[in-house]
Amino acid sequence: MEEIAERTAVFARVAPDQKLRLVKALQARDHVVAMTGDGVNDGPALKQANIGIAMGITGTDVAKDASDMVLTDDNFSSIEGAVEEGRSVFDNLTKFIVWTLPTNLGEGLVILFAVVLGTQLPVQPVQLLWINMTTAVLLGLTLAFEPKEPGIMDRPPRPTNEPILTKDLVMRTLLVGTLLLIAAFGLYLYERRILGTDVAEARTVSTTVFVVLESFYLLSCRSLVRPMRQIGFFSNMWVYYGIAAMFFFQALFIYLPIMNTLFGSAPLDAMQLLRIFGAGVVLLIIVTIEKTIRFSINKRKEKAAASN
């Protein structure tokens, strides 16, 4: 029965118990099964399905009660619209997770390395609080407004046992977290040991490194696999508004005297800012290259699987 249900497109004149068997057979193959119906005899299969969908106009009360969703317009294209919207929401949620995990990983690694090496903390706890309070709202939330990516409905369904963070995304998390560690800790040591700047100024450099690099990484997270030219550079202007607002508040953090007092920050000169933005560009280039390589590898795997 499982094999027949897998390869057959149409079953005609099925009894209520046979509908239930078909749903169970597809579920046994680890499929997520959606069942549509409007009659009393559809009730058992609607209840068994992962997503039972009843007709709102012609459907019976039994069918509606057994279902998870009711189509108020009895239009099957509404199901397609719901799937498309669901995929878009899941995409944007994953993008936020992929953006926020490595940034927090980088912050933790900087503190860990400072403790292991026995040096002063490159970033104070109150400065980490500033980073997390501002970037999560001004940067991370802008990904929620990301429009649907091209070809979103051409993708095959996700395996039911696939985690949100796949192996590729875990590797990217480790990559970006390491790059943040190198940039923040490296520029801090450069300021302290090479240039001999005071600790407040060096810590301000490290804090600004996180803000700037997280902003550049945000641009890459607008798509998990596609380059920005394919999704449109300006298809989500909220990202740029958020980055502009973040840079404005970070400027206050650096140059406003009351912020210097509250957060232990200090003014930076043009060369320091140039080095920080240079590190941001390098991070964006590395992540773009990594994303392009993985996209090409996955495309070849899909073609090989399709040919087989």
C-alpha positions, 0 to 999 in steps of 0.5 A: 500500500505504501509503494502504491500510494507513493507512485500513484497520482489519482485514486477514484471511488475510494471509501472512507476507510480507504482514504484513511489508509492512504493518509497513513500510508503516505505518513509511513513514508515520512511525508507531511500529508494535507487532506482536503474534504467537505463531507462526513465521510472525509472526517477520519482522514481529515483527523489523521492527516498532518493538516486537515483542510475543510471547505468553508462553504460546502463543507459539513460541520463534521469535516470542519470540526475534524480539520486544522484549517477551513477554506472560507472561499473553497478555493484550492489556490488559497492552500498554495498561497498559505504554503508560500507564505509559510515558506517565506516566514520560515525562511525569514525566521531562519535568516534571523537565527543564522544572523544572531547565532554567530554574532553572539558566538563571536562575543562569547569567544572574545571574552573567553579568549581574553580570560584564557590569555589573561588579558583585559576584556576587549569589551566590557559587560555593559558594552556587550549589553549595548550591542545586544540591545541595539543590534537585535532591534535595529538590525535583526528584526529588519529581516522579518520584512524580507520579501519572498525569494524567487523560486520559493515554490520550486523547492522540494519539501523539507525533510521532516527530520531536518533541523533548522540549522543544517550542517551548512548553516552550522559551518557558516555560524562557526565561520562568522563567529571566528571572523568576529573574534579575529577582527574584534580581538585583533584590532583591540590588541593592535590598538593596545600593543602596537599603537599604545592607545588607552584601554577605553579607546581600544574597547570602543574599537572592539565594540564598534567592530561588532556593530559594523561587522554585524551590519555587513553580515546582515546584508549577506543574511538577506538570502541564505544561498543566493547573492544579493543581485538575485534577490534585489539590492533594494527589495528590502529597504528596511535593512538599510534603514536599520543599518543607518539607524544603528550607525547613528546610535553607534556614533552617539555611543562613540562621540557623545560625552554622556555615552562615554561616561555611561558605557566607558567609550571614547572618541575614535579617529578616522583611521580607526573607523577605516580599519573597522569598516575594512574588516566589515568589507572583508567579512562580507567578501568571505561570507559571499564566497562561502555562500557561492561555493556552497550554492554551486555544490548544492546545485550540482547535488540536486542535478545529480539526484534529479538525473538518478 
